[in-house]
């Protein structure tokens, strides 16, 4: 394969989740043939308008035979793998689910992709695989996983490298920095603060001094779409940071939302303790993605990004009401 424009059929895992639902919609709108793998009990509210336009497979990523059968049937040109079991601070009972979903599930997909001669496998990883630094993080930087979730993501990346080196499977890994936007989990920072302002409740916050690289979900989708039209890379497993290249403090975000929501309520700072593994600064060096993918983010968080997110959530909660189901 000399160019990725040969990709016309894409299979997505994690399409019912936050980023995956936006990606599924974006691929469908681009005219690609899209298949998704989901669990029988997946909550589909994010992709209700997309389901009738994609081919749906109900399968568990931990079932190697089922995954091989799905990929053999759909015959995708590319697999976009976004499904994951996520926990910031895991409980012992969560370990089997996290390892099986994030490591075994990835390996099962890689094996099926190899068997079916898939042209490209796109793995989704996290910025929290990196060792914390006061400088912008580069893809070849030191790794030191923040938590068990990040450790499983490192193992998934290593599996991609193994399948690339041993079997010639073309792999790409996106290390996503802090995502936000419409459809985000309601308990995450930005939706939580928006809802507090809507309910006229004071938000109880940490010190707000953490500075993170927040990336709008449509910009993340644009990065995946960029893979469809860029030339193939020299390396079989290429890793890219997907962030903005700028870090913004939690305090700045909350105060900007206060302005957007036209609220006179003051957040209660330092009312919540920081986590033991708090990340105080994280920021992506995105020069590689710009150079090889031609991708640059278009929406800055203190500008259009928060405005679009607040607008969506205001409509979402007013339409649903506080008794409606709002699951991740």
C-alpha positions in Angstrom: 0.0 0.0 0.0 1.5 3.3 -1.0 -1.4 5.6 -0.1 -4.1 5.3 2.5 -6.8 6.7 0.2 -7.4 3.0 -0.7 -9.3 2.8 2.6 -13.0 2.7 2.0 -14.3 0.3 4.7 -13.6 1.0 8.4 -14.5 -1.1 11.4 -14.7 0.7 14.7 -14.6 -0.5 18.3 -15.9 1.8 21.0 -18.3 3.5 18.7 -20.9 3.9 21.5 -18.4 5.9 23.6 -17.6 9.6 23.6 -14.9 9.8 20.9 -16.0 6.7 19.0 -19.5 8.0 18.4 -18.2 11.2 16.9 -15.7 9.2 14.8 -18.5 6.9 13.5 -20.6 9.9 12.5 -17.6 11.5 10.8 -16.7 8.4 8.8 -20.3 7.9 7.7 -20.6 11.6 6.6 -17.4 11.1 4.5 -19.1 8.3 2.6 -17.1 5.4 4.0 -18.6 2.0 4.6 -18.6 1.6 8.4 -19.0 -1.3 10.7 -19.0 -1.2 14.5 -18.4 -3.8 17.2 -20.4 -3.4 20.3 -21.4 -5.4 23.3 -25.0 -6.6 23.6 -25.7 -4.4 26.6 -24.0 -1.2 25.2 -25.9 2.0 25.8 -26.4 3.4 22.2 -27.8 6.9 23.0 -24.8 8.6 21.4 -25.1 6.9 18.0 -28.9 6.6 17.6 -28.8 8.7 14.5 -25.9 6.6 13.0 -26.9 3.0 13.8 -29.1 2.6 10.7 -26.2 3.7 8.5 -23.6 1.3 9.8 -23.2 -2.5 10.0 -23.5 -3.5 13.6 -21.8 -6.6 15.1 -22.5 -7.6 18.7 -19.3 -9.3 20.0 -17.0 -9.2 23.0 -13.4 -8.2 22.2 -12.2 -10.9 24.7 -13.7 -13.6 22.4 -11.0 -14.2 19.8 -13.1 -16.5 17.6 -16.0 -14.0 17.5 -13.7 -11.1 16.6 -12.0 -13.2 13.8 -15.5 -14.0 12.5 -16.5 -10.3 12.5 -13.4 -9.1 10.6 -13.6 -12.0 8.2 -17.2 -11.1 7.4 -16.9 -7.3 7.2 -13.5 -7.3 5.5 -12.4 -3.8 6.6 -9.6 -1.9 5.0 -8.8 -0.4 8.4 -9.7 -1.0 12.0 -10.1 2.0 14.3 -9.8 0.6 17.9 -11.2 2.9 20.6 -12.9 0.5 23.0 -11.3 0.5 26.5 -12.0 -0.2 30.1 -11.1 3.1 31.9 -10.5 3.8 35.6 -8.4 6.7 37.0 -7.8 4.8 40.3 -8.7 1.2 39.9 -10.1 -1.2 42.4 -8.8 -4.7 42.7 -12.0 -6.2 41.3 -11.5 -4.1 38.1 -8.1 -5.5 37.2 -9.3 -8.6 35.2 -11.8 -6.4 33.2 -9.2 -3.8 32.5 -6.4 -6.1 31.4 -8.8 -8.3 29.4 -10.5 -5.4 27.6 -7.4 -3.2 27.0 -4.7 -5.8 26.4 -6.3 -9.1 25.4 -9.0 -7.3 23.4 -6.4 -5.4 21.5 -4.4 -8.6 20.8 -7.5 -10.4 19.6 -8.2 -7.5 17.1 -4.6 -7.5 15.9 -4.6 -11.2 15.3 -7.8 -11.0 13.4 -6.5 -8.0 11.4 -3.4 -10.0 10.5 -5.4 -13.0 9.4 -7.7 -10.9 7.2 -4.8 -8.8 5.8 -6.2 -5.5 7.0 -4.3 -2.6 5.5 -4.1 -0.4 8.7 -4.8 -0.9 12.4 -5.3 2.3 14.4 -4.8 1.9 18.1 -6.0 4.5 20.6 -3.8 5.2 23.6 -3.4 7.9 26.3 -1.2 10.8 27.2 -0.9 9.3 30.7 1.6 6.7 29.4 4.2 9.4 29.6 6.5 10.3 32.5 5.4 13.7 33.8 7.5 16.5 32.5 7.6 20.3 32.7 8.2 20.4 29.0 6.0 19.4 26.0 5.9 15.7 25.5 7.3 14.1 22.4 6.4 10.6 21.1 9.9 9.3 21.9 9.8 10.6 25.4 10.2 8.5 28.6 7.2 6.4 29.6 6.0 6.1 33.2 2.3 5.2 33.4 0.2 7.3 35.7 -2.1 4.4 36.6 -3.0 0.8 35.8 -5.1 2.0 32.8 -2.1 3.7 31.3 0.0 0.6 31.9 -2.4 -1.5 30.0 -2.3 1.0 27.2 1.5 0.7 27.0 1.1 -3.1 26.7 -1.4 -2.5 23.9 1.1 -0.3 22.1 3.7 -3.0 22.5 1.4 -5.5 21.0 1.0 -3.2 17.9 4.7 -3.0 17.6 5.0 -6.8 17.8 2.4 -7.4 15.1 4.0 -4.7 12.9 7.5 -6.1 13.2 6.7 -9.8 13.1 3.8 -9.9 10.7 4.1 -6.6 8.7 0.7 -5.3 9.9 0.6 -1.5 9.4 -0.2 0.1 12.8 -0.8 3.6 14.0 -1.2 4.7 17.6 -2.8 7.9 18.7 -1.9 9.1 22.2 -5.0 11.2 23.0 -4.6 14.1 25.4 -7.5 15.4 27.6 -10.6 15.1 25.3 -13.8 17.2 25.8 -16.8 18.2 23.8 -20.5 17.3 23.2 -21.4 13.9 24.5 -18.7 13.7 27.1 -19.3 11.7 30.3 -21.4 13.9 32.5 -19.1 13.3 35.5 -16.0 14.7 33.8 -14.8 18.2 34.7 -16.3 20.3 31.9 -19.8 18.8 31.8 -19.9 18.8 35.7 -19.1 22.5 35.8 -21.6 23.3 33.1 -24.3 21.4 34.9 -23.5 23.2 38.2 -23.9 26.6 36.6 -27.2 25.5 35.0 -28.5 24.3 38.3 -27.2 27.5 40.0 -25.0 25.5 42.3 -21.5 26.5 43.3 -18.9 24.1 41.9 -16.6 22.5 44.5 -13.2 22.4 43.0 -9.6 21.5 43.7 -7.1 24.4 43.7 -7.6 24.5 39.9 -3.8 25.0 39.3 -3.4 21.9 37.2 -2.5 22.8 33.6 -3.6 20.2 31.0 -3.7 20.0 27.2 -7.5 19.8 26.4 -8.4 18.7 22.9 -11.9 19.2 21.3 -13.5 15.9 20.1 -14.0 17.1 16.5 -10.3 17.9 16.2 -9.6 14.3 17.4 -11.9 13.0 14.7 -10.1 15.1 12.1 -6.8 13.4 13.1 -8.4 10.0 12.4 -9.8 11.2 9.1 -6.4 12.5 8.1 -5.1 8.9 8.0 -7.5 8.2 5.1 -5.7 10.6 2.7 -2.0 10.8 3.8 0.8 8.8 2.3 2.0 5.7 4.1 4.7 6.1 6.7 8.2 4.6 6.6 7.7 2.9 10.0 5.2 0.1 10.4 4.0 1.3 13.8 3.8 5.1 14.0 2.8 6.9 17.2 1.3 10.4 17.2 0.4 12.8 20.0 -3.1 14.2 19.5 -3.4 17.4 21.6 -3.3 21.1 21.0 0.2 21.9 22.0 -1.1 24.4 24.7 -1.9 23.8 28.4 -4.7 25.5 30.2 -5.4 25.6 33.9 -8.5 24.1 35.3 -9.1 27.5 37.0 -9.1 29.2 33.6 -11.5 26.7 32.2 -14.0 27.1 35.0 -13.9 30.9 34.9 -14.3 30.9 31.2 -17.4 28.6 31.6 -18.7 31.0 34.2 -18.5 33.8 31.6 -20.1 31.7 28.9 -22.9 30.6 31.1 -23.4 34.2 32.3 -23.3 33.1 35.9 -22.5 35.2 39.0 -21.7 32.1 41.1 -18.1 31.8 42.3 -16.6 28.3 42.3 -15.4 27.0 45.7 -11.7 26.5 45.2 -9.7 24.0 47.2 -12.9 22.4 48.5 -11.8 19.0 47.0 -8.5 17.3 47.7 -6.2 16.6 44.8 -5.6 13.0 43.8 -2.5 11.3 45.1 -1.3 10.9 41.5 -2.4 14.3 40.4 -0.9 15.5 37.1 0.1 19.1 37.5 1.2 19.8 33.9 0.8 17.9 30.7 1.2 19.2 27.1 1.7 17.6 23.7 4.3 18.3 21.2 2.2 17.9 18.0 4.8 18.7 15.4 5.0 15.1 14.2 1.2 14.9 13.5 1.4 18.2 11.7 4.4 17.0 9.6 3.2 13.5 8.7 -0.6 13.9 8.9 -1.0 17.5 7.9 -3.2 17.8 11.0 -3.5 20.8 13.3 -6.3 21.4 15.8 -8.8 24.1 14.9 -10.6 24.8 18.2 -9.0 26.3 21.2 -10.6 25.5 24.6 -10.9 29.0 25.9 -12.5 30.1 22.6 -14.8 28.1 20.3 -14.2 24.7 22.1 -15.9 25.6 25.4 -18.6 27.6 23.7 -19.7 24.7 21.5 -19.5 22.3 24.4 -21.6 24.5 26.7 -24.2 25.1 24.0 -24.6 21.3 23.5 -24.9 20.4 27.1 -27.4 23.2 27.8 -29.7 21.7 25.2 -29.0 18.2 26.3 -29.9 18.7 29.9 -32.9 20.9 29.2 -34.3 18.2 26.8 -33.6 15.2 29.0 -34.4 16.6 32.5 -32.7 15.4 35.6 -34.5 12.1 35.7 -33.4 11.0 32.3 -30.7 8.3 31.8 -27.3 10.0 31.3 -24.8 7.2 31.1 -21.3 7.1 29.5 
